[in-house]
Amino acid sequence: MGKASTNKQEIIGQYRLHDTDSGSPDVQIALLTGRIGYLTEHLNSHKKDFHSRRGLLRL
């Protein structure tokens, strides 16, 4: 598993409501917040990465 995959599993484990939960609003918001934070940091160091910037704006 890659770093992003393990980070996603950690977030799901922290915010899930029961053992098989991966789609509750709490989990979805936490995952989106993590993705936004990652892309924001990425764009601060890669200012000309317009493809990632577009992806961030779509979130």
mmCIF file as gemmi writes it, N, C-alpha and C atoms, coordinates in Angstrom:
data_model
loop_
_atom_site.group_PDB
_atom_site.id
_atom_site.type_symbol
_atom_site.label_atom_id
_atom_site.label_alt_id
_atom_site.label_comp_id
_atom_site.label_asym_id
_atom_site.label_entity_id
_atom_site.label_seq_id
_atom_site.pdbx_PDB_ins_code
_atom_site.Cartn_x
_atom_site.Cartn_y
_atom_site.Cartn_z
_atom_site.occupancy
_atom_site.B_iso_or_equiv
_atom_site.pdbx_formal_charge
_atom_site.auth_seq_id
_atom_site.auth_asym_id
_atom_site.pdbx_PDB_model_num
ATOM 1 N N . MET Axp A 1 ? 0.828 -1.179 0 1 0 ? 1 A 1
ATOM 2 C CA . MET Axp A 1 ? 0 0 0 1 0 ? 1 A 1
ATOM 3 C C . MET Axp A 1 ? 0.874 1.244 0 1 0 ? 1 A 1
ATOM 4 N N . GLY Axp A 2 ? 0.416 2.269 -0.687 1 0 ? 2 A 1
ATOM 5 C CA . GLY Axp A 2 ? 1.153 3.518 -0.726 1 0 ? 2 A 1
ATOM 6 C C . GLY Axp A 2 ? 0.828 4.388 0.475 1 0 ? 2 A 1
ATOM 7 N N . LYS Axp A 3 ? 1.523 5.493 0.548 1 0 ? 3 A 1
ATOM 8 C CA . LYS Axp A 3 ? 1.337 6.414 1.668 1 0 ? 3 A 1
ATOM 9 C C . LYS Axp A 3 ? -0.082 6.983 1.689 1 0 ? 3 A 1
ATOM 10 N N . ALA Axp A 4 ? -0.608 7.35 0.524 1 0 ? 4 A 1
ATOM 11 C CA . ALA Axp A 4 ? -1.948 7.92 0.459 1 0 ? 4 A 1
ATOM 12 C C . ALA Axp A 4 ? -2.997 6.907 0.905 1 0 ? 4 A 1
ATOM 13 N N . SER Axp A 5 ? -2.793 5.655 0.535 1 0 ? 5 A 1
ATOM 14 C CA . SER Axp A 5 ? -3.736 4.604 0.9 1 0 ? 5 A 1
ATOM 15 C C . SER Axp A 5 ? -3.758 4.368 2.406 1 0 ? 5 A 1
ATOM 16 N N . THR Axp A 6 ? -2.581 4.352 3.032 1 0 ? 6 A 1
ATOM 17 C CA . THR Axp A 6 ? -2.546 4.14 4.483 1 0 ? 6 A 1
ATOM 18 C C . THR Axp A 6 ? -3.094 5.351 5.212 1 0 ? 6 A 1
ATOM 19 N N . ASN Axp A 7 ? -2.843 6.552 4.688 1 0 ? 7 A 1
ATOM 20 C CA . ASN Axp A 7 ? -3.392 7.752 5.305 1 0 ? 7 A 1
ATOM 21 C C . ASN Axp A 7 ? -4.915 7.734 5.225 1 0 ? 7 A 1
ATOM 22 N N . LYS Axp A 8 ? -5.45 7.295 4.105 1 0 ? 8 A 1
ATOM 23 C CA . LYS Axp A 8 ? -6.899 7.204 3.93 1 0 ? 8 A 1
ATOM 24 C C . LYS Axp A 8 ? -7.492 6.204 4.921 1 0 ? 8 A 1
ATOM 25 N N . GLN Axp A 9 ? -6.832 5.074 5.1 1 0 ? 9 A 1
ATOM 26 C CA . GLN Axp A 9 ? -7.314 4.068 6.05 1 0 ? 9 A 1
ATOM 27 C C . GLN Axp A 9 ? -7.277 4.599 7.483 1 0 ? 9 A 1
ATOM 28 N N . GLU Axp A 10 ? -6.259 5.383 7.823 1 0 ? 10 A 1
ATOM 29 C CA . GLU Axp A 10 ? -6.18 5.976 9.161 1 0 ? 10 A 1
ATOM 30 C C . GLU Axp A 10 ? -7.335 6.94 9.394 1 0 ? 10 A 1
ATOM 31 N N . ILE Axp A 11 ? -7.643 7.759 8.392 1 0 ? 11 A 1
ATOM 32 C CA . ILE Axp A 11 ? -8.74 8.718 8.523 1 0 ? 11 A 1
ATOM 33 C C . ILE Axp A 11 ? -10.063 7.985 8.665 1 0 ? 11 A 1
ATOM 34 N N . ILE Axp A 12 ? -10.279 6.957 7.848 1 0 ? 12 A 1
ATOM 35 C CA . ILE Axp A 12 ? -11.517 6.179 7.947 1 0 ? 12 A 1
ATOM 36 C C . ILE Axp A 12 ? -11.617 5.531 9.318 1 0 ? 12 A 1
ATOM 37 N N . GLY Axp A 13 ? -10.521 4.969 9.812 1 0 ? 13 A 1
ATOM 38 C CA . GLY Axp A 13 ? -10.524 4.333 11.125 1 0 ? 13 A 1
ATOM 39 C C . GLY Axp A 13 ? -10.823 5.305 12.25 1 0 ? 13 A 1
ATOM 40 N N . GLN Axp A 14 ? -10.394 6.544 12.093 1 0 ? 14 A 1
ATOM 41 C CA . GLN Axp A 14 ? -10.595 7.539 13.143 1 0 ? 14 A 1
ATOM 42 C C . GLN Axp A 14 ? -12.033 8.061 13.178 1 0 ? 14 A 1
ATOM 43 N N . TYR Axp A 15 ? -12.679 8.201 12.026 1 0 ? 15 A 1
ATOM 44 C CA . TYR Axp A 15 ? -13.986 8.852 11.962 1 0 ? 15 A 1
ATOM 45 C C . TYR Axp A 15 ? -15.159 7.913 11.704 1 0 ? 15 A 1
ATOM 46 N N . ARG Axp A 16 ? -14.92 6.623 11.508 1 0 ? 16 A 1
ATOM 47 C CA . ARG Axp A 16 ? -16.03 5.717 11.206 1 0 ? 16 A 1
ATOM 48 C C . ARG Axp A 16 ? -16.931 5.527 12.422 1 0 ? 16 A 1
ATOM 49 N N . LEU Axp A 17 ? -18.177 5.217 12.139 1 0 ? 17 A 1
ATOM 50 C CA . LEU Axp A 17 ? -19.164 5.04 13.198 1 0 ? 17 A 1
ATOM 51 C C . LEU Axp A 17 ? -19.276 3.588 13.634 1 0 ? 17 A 1
ATOM 52 N N . HIS Axp A 18 ? -18.943 2.645 12.736 1 0 ? 18 A 1
ATOM 53 C CA . HIS Axp A 18 ? -18.925 1.218 13.058 1 0 ? 18 A 1
ATOM 54 C C . HIS Axp A 18 ? -17.863 0.553 12.19 1 0 ? 18 A 1
ATOM 55 N N . ASP Axp A 19 ? -17.658 -0.737 12.345 1 0 ? 19 A 1
ATOM 56 C CA . ASP Axp A 19 ? -16.529 -1.433 11.719 1 0 ? 19 A 1
ATOM 57 C C . ASP Axp A 19 ? -16.514 -1.379 10.193 1 0 ? 19 A 1
ATOM 58 N N . THR Axp A 20 ? -17.672 -1.411 9.559 1 0 ? 20 A 1
ATOM 59 C CA . THR Axp A 20 ? -17.706 -1.442 8.096 1 0 ? 20 A 1
ATOM 60 C C . THR Axp A 20 ? -18.062 -0.09 7.485 1 0 ? 20 A 1
ATOM 61 N N . ASP Axp A 21 ? -18.01 0.959 8.267 1 0 ? 21 A 1
ATOM 62 C CA . ASP Axp A 21 ? -18.413 2.285 7.81 1 0 ? 21 A 1
ATOM 63 C C . ASP Axp A 21 ? -17.293 2.943 7.009 1 0 ? 21 A 1
ATOM 64 N N . SER Axp A 22 ? -17.6 3.347 5.794 1 0 ? 22 A 1
ATOM 65 C CA . SER Axp A 22 ? -16.643 4.129 5.006 1 0 ? 22 A 1
ATOM 66 C C . SER Axp A 22 ? -17.346 5.233 4.226 1 0 ? 22 A 1
ATOM 67 N N . GLY Axp A 23 ? -18.658 5.367 4.388 1 0 ? 23 A 1
ATOM 68 C CA . GLY Axp A 23 ? -19.395 6.333 3.594 1 0 ? 23 A 1
ATOM 69 C C . GLY Axp A 23 ? -20.227 7.311 4.384 1 0 ? 23 A 1
ATOM 70 N N . SER Axp A 24 ? -20.096 7.319 5.703 1 0 ? 24 A 1
ATOM 71 C CA . SER Axp A 24 ? -20.888 8.259 6.493 1 0 ? 24 A 1
ATOM 72 C C . SER Axp A 24 ? -20.394 9.682 6.241 1 0 ? 24 A 1
ATOM 73 N N . PRO Axp A 25 ? -21.23 10.678 6.491 1 0 ? 25 A 1
ATOM 74 C CA . PRO Axp A 25 ? -20.828 12.066 6.253 1 0 ? 25 A 1
ATOM 75 C C . PRO Axp A 25 ? -19.565 12.464 7.019 1 0 ? 25 A 1
ATOM 76 N N . ASP Axp A 26 ? -19.394 11.965 8.232 1 0 ? 26 A 1
ATOM 77 C CA . ASP Axp A 26 ? -18.196 12.294 9.01 1 0 ? 26 A 1
ATOM 78 C C . ASP Axp A 26 ? -16.938 11.833 8.284 1 0 ? 26 A 1
ATOM 79 N N . VAL Axp A 27 ? -16.965 10.617 7.763 1 0 ? 27 A 1
ATOM 80 C CA . VAL Axp A 27 ? -15.806 10.061 7.061 1 0 ? 27 A 1
ATOM 81 C C . VAL Axp A 27 ? -15.567 10.813 5.757 1 0 ? 27 A 1
ATOM 82 N N . GLN Axp A 28 ? -16.625 11.093 5.017 1 0 ? 28 A 1
ATOM 83 C CA . GLN Axp A 28 ? -16.48 11.78 3.739 1 0 ? 28 A 1
ATOM 84 C C . GLN Axp A 28 ? -15.896 13.177 3.919 1 0 ? 28 A 1
ATOM 85 N N . ILE Axp A 29 ? -16.363 13.903 4.933 1 0 ? 29 A 1
ATOM 86 C CA . ILE Axp A 29 ? -15.844 15.25 5.192 1 0 ? 29 A 1
ATOM 87 C C . ILE Axp A 29 ? -14.38 15.186 5.592 1 0 ? 29 A 1
ATOM 88 N N . ALA Axp A 30 ? -14.024 14.221 6.426 1 0 ? 30 A 1
ATOM 89 C CA . ALA Axp A 30 ? -12.63 14.082 6.854 1 0 ? 30 A 1
ATOM 90 C C . ALA Axp A 30 ? -11.726 13.751 5.667 1 0 ? 30 A 1
ATOM 91 N N . LEU Axp A 31 ? -12.178 12.883 4.766 1 0 ? 31 A 1
ATOM 92 C CA . LEU Axp A 31 ? -11.374 12.535 3.589 1 0 ? 31 A 1
ATOM 93 C C . LEU Axp A 31 ? -11.203 13.733 2.653 1 0 ? 31 A 1
ATOM 94 N N . LEU Axp A 32 ? -12.282 14.481 2.432 1 0 ? 32 A 1
ATOM 95 C CA . LEU Axp A 32 ? -12.183 15.663 1.576 1 0 ? 32 A 1
ATOM 96 C C . LEU Axp A 32 ? -11.271 16.716 2.188 1 0 ? 32 A 1
ATOM 97 N N . THR Axp A 33 ? -11.356 16.892 3.497 1 0 ? 33 A 1
ATOM 98 C CA . THR Axp A 33 ? -10.49 17.849 4.179 1 0 ? 33 A 1
ATOM 99 C C . THR Axp A 33 ? -9.028 17.454 4.024 1 0 ? 33 A 1
ATOM 100 N N . GLY Axp A 34 ? -8.751 16.168 4.136 1 0 ? 34 A 1
ATOM 101 C CA . GLY Axp A 34 ? -7.387 15.686 3.947 1 0 ? 34 A 1
ATOM 102 C C . GLY Axp A 34 ? -6.882 15.915 2.534 1 0 ? 34 A 1
ATOM 103 N N . ARG Axp A 35 ? -7.728 15.663 1.546 1 0 ? 35 A 1
ATOM 104 C CA . ARG Axp A 35 ? -7.335 15.875 0.149 1 0 ? 35 A 1
ATOM 105 C C . ARG Axp A 35 ? -7.083 17.35 -0.137 1 0 ? 35 A 1
ATOM 106 N N . ILE Axp A 36 ? -7.94 18.223 0.402 1 0 ? 36 A 1
ATOM 107 C CA . ILE Axp A 36 ? -7.77 19.661 0.198 1 0 ? 36 A 1
ATOM 108 C C . ILE Axp A 36 ? -6.466 20.13 0.833 1 0 ? 36 A 1
ATOM 109 N N . GLY Axp A 37 ? -6.181 19.653 2.032 1 0 ? 37 A 1
ATOM 110 C CA . GLY Axp A 37 ? -4.936 20.027 2.7 1 0 ? 37 A 1
ATOM 111 C C . GLY Axp A 37 ? -3.713 19.569 1.93 1 0 ? 37 A 1
ATOM 112 N N . TYR Axp A 38 ? -3.758 18.34 1.426 1 0 ? 38 A 1
ATOM 113 C CA . TYR Axp A 38 ? -2.631 17.808 0.653 1 0 ? 38 A 1
ATOM 114 C C . TYR Axp A 38 ? -2.409 18.62 -0.619 1 0 ? 38 A 1
ATOM 115 N N . LEU Axp A 39 ? -3.49 18.887 -1.356 1 0 ? 39 A 1
ATOM 116 C CA . LEU Axp A 39 ? -3.345 19.637 -2.603 1 0 ? 39 A 1
ATOM 117 C C . LEU Axp A 39 ? -2.887 21.067 -2.352 1 0 ? 39 A 1
ATOM 118 N N . THR Axp A 40 ? -3.325 21.674 -1.267 1 0 ? 40 A 1
ATOM 119 C CA . THR Axp A 40 ? -2.891 23.027 -0.936 1 0 ? 40 A 1
ATOM 120 C C . THR Axp A 40 ? -1.389 23.062 -0.676 1 0 ? 40 A 1
ATOM 121 N N . GLU Axp A 41 ? -0.889 22.114 0.098 1 0 ? 41 A 1
ATOM 122 C CA . GLU Axp A 41 ? 0.555 22.039 0.35 1 0 ? 41 A 1
ATOM 123 C C . GLU Axp A 41 ? 1.321 21.771 -0.946 1 0 ? 41 A 1
ATOM 124 N N . HIS Axp A 42 ? 0.792 20.885 -1.774 1 0 ? 42 A 1
ATOM 125 C CA . HIS Axp A 42 ? 1.441 20.552 -3.043 1 0 ? 42 A 1
ATOM 126 C C . HIS Axp A 42 ? 1.542 21.788 -3.931 1 0 ? 42 A 1
ATOM 127 N N . LEU Axp A 43 ? 0.469 22.57 -4.002 1 0 ? 43 A 1
ATOM 128 C CA . LEU Axp A 43 ? 0.466 23.737 -4.878 1 0 ? 43 A 1
ATOM 129 C C . LEU Axp A 43 ? 1.355 24.851 -4.351 1 0 ? 43 A 1
ATOM 130 N N . ASN Axp A 44 ? 1.592 24.897 -3.042 1 0 ? 44 A 1
ATOM 131 C CA . ASN Axp A 44 ? 2.512 25.897 -2.504 1 0 ? 44 A 1
ATOM 132 C C . ASN Axp A 44 ? 3.942 25.636 -2.968 1 0 ? 44 A 1
ATOM 133 N N . SER Axp A 45 ? 4.306 24.385 -3.153 1 0 ? 45 A 1
ATOM 134 C CA . SER Axp A 45 ? 5.666 24.079 -3.585 1 0 ? 45 A 1
ATOM 135 C C . SER Axp A 45 ? 5.777 23.873 -5.1 1 0 ? 45 A 1
ATOM 136 N N . HIS Axp A 46 ? 4.671 23.643 -5.786 1 0 ? 46 A 1
ATOM 137 C CA . HIS Axp A 46 ? 4.664 23.457 -7.245 1 0 ? 46 A 1
ATOM 138 C C . HIS Axp A 46 ? 3.687 24.466 -7.847 1 0 ? 46 A 1
ATOM 139 N N . LYS Axp A 47 ? 4.13 25.695 -7.957 1 0 ? 47 A 1
ATOM 140 C CA . LYS Axp A 47 ? 3.235 26.79 -8.336 1 0 ? 47 A 1
ATOM 141 C C . LYS Axp A 47 ? 2.696 26.69 -9.766 1 0 ? 47 A 1
ATOM 142 N N . LYS Axp A 48 ? 3.376 25.988 -10.64 1 0 ? 48 A 1
ATOM 143 C CA . LYS Axp A 48 ? 2.939 25.906 -12.033 1 0 ? 48 A 1
ATOM 144 C C . LYS Axp A 48 ? 2.18 24.625 -12.354 1 0 ? 48 A 1
ATOM 145 N N . ASP Axp A 49 ? 1.757 23.902 -11.353 1 0 ? 49 A 1
ATOM 146 C CA . ASP Axp A 49 ? 1.016 22.658 -11.562 1 0 ? 49 A 1
ATOM 147 C C . ASP Axp A 49 ? -0.471 22.993 -11.711 1 0 ? 49 A 1
ATOM 148 N N . PHE Axp A 50 ? -0.839 23.383 -12.916 1 0 ? 50 A 1
ATOM 149 C CA . PHE Axp A 50 ? -2.197 23.847 -13.156 1 0 ? 50 A 1
ATOM 150 C C . PHE Axp A 50 ? -3.21 22.708 -13.172 1 0 ? 50 A 1
ATOM 151 N N . HIS Axp A 51 ? -2.774 21.515 -13.493 1 0 ? 51 A 1
ATOM 152 C CA . HIS Axp A 51 ? -3.679 20.37 -13.485 1 0 ? 51 A 1
ATOM 153 C C . HIS Axp A 51 ? -4.157 20.072 -12.056 1 0 ? 51 A 1
ATOM 154 N N . SER Axp A 52 ? -3.242 20.093 -11.103 1 0 ? 52 A 1
ATOM 155 C CA . SER Axp A 52 ? -3.628 19.865 -9.705 1 0 ? 52 A 1
ATOM 156 C C . SER Axp A 52 ? -4.463 21.019 -9.176 1 0 ? 52 A 1
ATOM 157 N N . ARG Axp A 53 ? -4.151 22.237 -9.621 1 0 ? 53 A 1
ATOM 158 C CA . ARG Axp A 53 ? -4.935 23.4 -9.196 1 0 ? 53 A 1
ATOM 159 C C . ARG Axp A 53 ? -6.386 23.251 -9.651 1 0 ? 53 A 1
ATOM 160 N N . ARG Axp A 54 ? -6.564 22.759 -10.865 1 0 ? 54 A 1
ATOM 161 C CA . ARG Axp A 54 ? -7.919 22.546 -11.376 1 0 ? 54 A 1
ATOM 162 C C . ARG Axp A 54 ? -8.64 21.474 -10.553 1 0 ? 54 A 1
ATOM 163 N N . GLY Axp A 55 ? -7.907 20.421 -10.181 1 0 ? 55 A 1
ATOM 164 C CA . GLY Axp A 55 ? -8.498 19.384 -9.344 1 0 ? 55 A 1
ATOM 165 C C . GLY Axp A 55 ? -8.922 19.913 -7.99 1 0 ? 55 A 1
ATOM 166 N N . LEU Axp A 56 ? -8.107 20.8 -7.405 1 0 ? 56 A 1
ATOM 167 C CA . LEU Axp A 56 ? -8.458 21.403 -6.123 1 0 ? 56 A 1
ATOM 168 C C . LEU Axp A 56 ? -9.714 22.253 -6.25 1 0 ? 56 A 1
ATOM 169 N N . LEU Axp A 57 ? -9.819 23.001 -7.315 1 0 ? 57 A 1
ATOM 170 C CA . LEU Axp A 57 ? -10.994 23.847 -7.508 1 0 ? 57 A 1
ATOM 171 C C . LEU Axp A 57 ? -12.262 23.026 -7.715 1 0 ? 57 A 1
ATOM 172 N N . ARG Axp A 58 ? -12.132 21.83 -8.26 1 0 ? 58 A 1
ATOM 173 C CA . ARG Axp A 58 ? -13.304 20.977 -8.467 1 0 ? 58 A 1
ATOM 174 C C . ARG Axp A 58 ? -13.806 20.379 -7.169 1 0 ? 58 A 1
ATOM 175 N N . LEU Axp A 59 ? -12.908 20.281 -6.153 1 0 ? 59 A 1
ATOM 176 C CA . LEU Axp A 59 ? -13.345 19.748 -4.862 1 0 ? 59 A 1
ATOM 177 C C . LEU Axp A 59 ? -14.227 20.772 -4.204 1 0 ? 59 A 1
